């Protein structure tokens, strides 16, 4: 497992005003919590942090977070971004207990798609239904990504979660919930079928909610009065 180093400095000031001042000075406020230790407020330099955030590993790997020179192993659990600026506003890091199972979303890397039977067939589209999956494992077994080999994928075939080859010690918690949770990861189908389904979905009439509600709320018609003789 590769090592990814992030540098931070402890901070004693809190509050929105203090966080705004940190951001104006090029720093990002953050908090580190978990592993039966007290939460700790820290700050990180924005520009190196922004560069790190452009990498896939930043979101799915265990990070070596050096706070005032002392390294703690953490996972990124939340990141707040500015609505329109290229600016990170706040981070949440969770400390890792080496002996406790963790659950993390890891990206999927698709291999050999172009050389597969489906990939070499004209008019076939290969759909990636998922781009990441949730896994459970000990920290030492956490993969940065899971490979999906599409080398034998054929038209009409699909690969599901249960078809993925996982590293030793890694499981997919979703599969323990029942067969209906064994969702498709990749589907190979005719592009024509895909286009027809999209057209049908777009043309399907949709009942206006207000009309539907009015129908449900409308009282039943009163019976006709008997004719006088």
N, C-alpha and C positions, 0 to 999 in steps of 0.2 A: 504494500500500500504506500503510495507516494506521500511525502510530507509537504504540507502547505502552511507556510508561516505568515501570521498576521501580527502586527505590532500595535499595542494600545498603551494608554497611560491612565492611571487611576485619576478620578476627579471627586472632589468633595462637594461641589456646588450642585444644586438641583433646581428644578422648576423650569417653567417655560421661558422666562426671561434669560436664565443662564444658558439654556439650550440655544436660544436665538443668537446669543453672543458667541457661543462656540461655533455655530455654523458660519457666522460672518467672518470668523477668524480662520476658516478653512478646516474646522474640526467637525467630527460627527459624534454626537452623544450615543451611548450604547449602555446596555446592562447585561451582566453575566449572572446567571442563577443556576440552581440545581445542585445535585450531588451532596445534599444535606449540608450545604454551606450557605452562609448569608449572601444575599444578592450584592453585587458590587457594581457601582457606576464607573464607567470608563469612557474614554474618548479616543478616536482614531483620526489620523490625517485623511482628509477626503480624497485627494487625488490618487494615492496608492490604493486606497480602498476601492475607488471607482474602477481602477484597472483590474483589480482582483475580481470584482463583481461581474466582469465581462466573460469570465471563465465558467465553464460548466461545473467544475469541481467545487466552486465556492458555495454552491447550494446543496450538494449531496455528499460531501466528504467531511471527515473529521479534520478540524483545523487546529493548528498549534498556535494558540493565542498567547503572545508574550505580553503580560501586563507588568510594567515596570521591571522588565527583565525576567520575570518568573512565568514559565510556560504552563498553561492550562489547556487541556484538550476539550474542545467545544464543538457544537453543531450550530449552524445558523438556523434559528427557528422563526424569525420574522424580520422583514426589512421594509421600512417605509420610505417611499420615494416622493419627491416633489411632483405635483400634478403635471407640470409641463417642462420644468427645468431638468437638466441632467445632474440631478443632485440627490444624494442619499440623505434622508432626514434622521433616521434612527434605526438601530439594530438591536435585536435580542439574540443573545447567545446562551445555549444551554451547556453546562458542564457535563462531561461524560464520565460515568462510572464504568471502568473497564470490565467489571464482572456482571453488569446488568444489560439485559437485552434492550436494544433500541429499535425504533421504527423510523424509517427514512424513505423518502421518494428518491429513486435513482433513475437517471435517463436510460433510454434504450438506444443502442447503436445497431443499425440495420446493415448487414453485410451481404454481399454477392447478389444484390437485387437485379442489377443489369444483366448478369450472366445466368439468371435462373430461367427455367422453361417459360414461366409466365412473363418475365421481363423481356425475353426475346421474341414474344409473340405479338404481332401487330394488333392493335385495337384492344389491348388489355391494360387495365389500370390497376395498380397495386396500392391499396389504401392502408395507411398507417392509422389504425383506430386509436392507438395509444402511443405516446412518446416518452412516457415514464411510468414506473410501477412502484407501489409501496412494498418494501421488504422489511423483514425482521431478522436480526442477528446480533451477535456480540460485536462490540466496536472493532475488534481485531479482524473480523470477517467482512466488514462492510466494503462492498465493491463500489468503485467510482461510477460504474455503468454496467449494464447487462447486455451482452451481445445477442442479437437475433440473426441467425444464419438463414437467409432466404434462398440459398443455392439450389434447393430442390423444389421450390414453390411452383406449383402448376396452376393453370386456369381453373377456377372454381374451388380452389383449396383455401383454407383459412388456418391460421395458427392462433392458438388460445394461450391463456396464461399458463395452463398446465403443460404446454409444449415447450416452455422456455427452459433452457439449461442454466441452472443457477450454481454459483460457486458453493463449495462445501460450507455447511453451517448457515446457509441463507435460505429463508422460506418466504412465501407470499401469504400473509395472513388472510387475504381475501378468499383464498381457495378453501379455507376452513369453514366458510359460511355456507357452503353448499354448491351444487353443480351450476345453479343459475348465476353464480358469481364468477364462473370460469369464462370470462368474456373474451371476445376476439381481439387479438393484437394486430393481426395483418389479414387482409382479405384480397384475393386476386379475382377480378371479375371483368367482364366485357365493358368497355367504355360506353357502349350503346345502352346497356342495361342501367348503368349508373345515370346516364343522361335522362332516360325515360322515367326513372324513379324521381329524379329531381323535378322534372316537368310535371309529373303527376302530383307531387306534393305542393308545387306552386299553384296549380290550377284547382286544387281541392277547395270547394266552397267552405267558407268559415261563417258560422252563425254569429251575428253581432251580439255581444254580451248583453247589451241593454234590451234587445229584442227577446233574447232567451229569458232574461229575468222577468220581463213583462208578461211573457207567456206563463211563467210559473206563478206569478202573482195574480193573474187575471182570475176573477171569480167565475164559477161555473154558471152557464146560462140558466136563467130561471125557466121552469116548465111553463108551457103555454097555458093561458087561462082557458077553462072549458067554455065552449060556445053556449050562449043563452038560447033556449028553445022558445 
